[in-house]
């Protein structure tokens, strides 16, 4: 009879401890060919029992849900595949320090020669956290996190974080729990406070908000549905802040529903060689009487193709548009699109393209961005697999536009003008991958098409961050 048994750690003396089971599944590691794998898939096998040892605080039902598919295996190879999948599901719960599994022959009286048992050995953890660095676009921060794990036995976690950076400081308290005992469907709720400075526009903000979201996968990619309420305070950074920004200063409330879709098939998120990335964001915001709400759409696409001689070609496209809910009204500068920077529209200063007033960027309600890139190994490359694999020479052409579209009248003319008043830059440089933390670029940029009000960067431009176009 097939069964799943979740057990607490045995309280036995060293002499009573059973002999360590041999990890039979490791036999497969020595056979990498397709024919070898087929041999194991052809050996009939049946799983009588699945044991989970080491549970103390965790409820048995959520663990059984992750491992029960192992009972459906019909061959040795399938047992290993399903056990690895169950191991991955248990790891996603984020409540175990260590997870190992072993395969042994079944010891029951009615067990046959093809009957097996799978034993998972887990070690729970109740606390987590740490201190680590994080990188934004030409911005760094130190993040401190502390986690209370598995509060009620079904992977309910509380995460407290505080981040201190050069331009951004934030703190949050979040509660998370997998829904339907599925680690891929995660519910989160909590509160946060975020303080940011935006020198390109001459203002600073303090946002205090409540958030609830659900993250879940689909065949197309991953989705995040969120509901957010934010009390926002906008202030001027100094006396030179433009009046167009000053008139928006003060307090406001924002309520937003947001959907984020992401499909990331890149082989590396910092310096990819192949694959594609597609993200799409829709936001419906309702704001108080001072600043009216809006509908906002944003899209980004990247494609990477590996060419001969270790050369990589990249195509990047992006765009967004935002429409106020009430005709003839303006959207807060905090919600505008901005364009420009060393990792996006190179050759222009950070968020310094488009409408401006007295040297302060105002952003706009529509933008588009495109780029062509060619990455090659360093000319003095020693060989594959060395330190110089983290370096690439980089040639690029970027184009983009940012402007306001009037949806009440002349919308077609505004969209046409947005396409015609494009910015163009090209250049070459070096890209460095700093582990999995950030991407560093040092490029010589030539802005070939600059419009009035833009702040361009002719010559060397340095950029560091995680996101890039």
C-alpha angles and dihedrals in degrees: 000000000000118000145158118223124192113194140182120240110282118248098222135139120251090257090055096049111115119242112272110264116242111248095238092178090071088071087080093061091075093055113067101154122099093240091053092051090049090056091060091044089056095052106096116231139166128202112222098177141010116205125196111195126189103044116143110147101011118099114242097228096065091049094047089053090060098048106032094093088070087075090067095062115123101186141031091256092050091050090057094046094048092045091052089050091051090048089054092050092051090049091053090060086071094214102103130077096200135011124188132165133201134192121217137167115267115261099198122124092241095043119126131211091267096049120109142176126217118211122196116196114198136178116207126220126199102183133044143158141106146180122273141154127250133191132218128177102309087333132105133197142178115228123201117194134183123185134196104202134203094000098175100019100264102086096277105161134186116204125193117190137177123185126189118190143161093261105006132052123178145163132193144178114203135178118204135184134170112243122228087007087286114132090203092063108064129181120200134180135167147102137278145182123212129188118191139173122210107189094175088066099030099238141104130205141204114202122188114184151163119223138189124177143163122215119198139156131236135182089268099047143288126320134200121193114189141177118200139180118193134184104207129196118191121192138170120260096213145343094278094064109127119254090238087066097037093058089062094052120119139057128322139164123229129191118189142178113202138183122194122188121189133180112180118178097157117130090225130015095212106041109004126192098191143357139065139268126203125176129174128183130191122185132184112192131185115191135184125272093277096061119021126222132259147192115241133190128185132176137183131184131183130178127186125194125187113224132189120290091035091290120150127203121203131194118192129187131173142160145159143188134192131196127193116236091231122049119249096019132120129234121226117267087239090069098043125111117251129196137197138061146124094280100039120026096012119206092044129086121254111294090340101127124102134010116016141166126207091343095311119118112233101188122214144234098257138037144161132199136186137173145179119205136182121195123192134175118263111277091237095048112158098205145301120300095028134116091272089068085082091063129072134174110235133207119180148172117199130186132175148143138213127192148128122273119204107216094188096061140356092019093148091049092049092050091048091050090049089057095043097047093062128156120226133192138164138181148127138248146127130298120203126193111215098202110279092317108081149339121243123201130186109183138169102226132198113193101208098178119035127169131208112281095025121125107218131191114216115191128005116016125184124205137172129179147101103257120063141161 
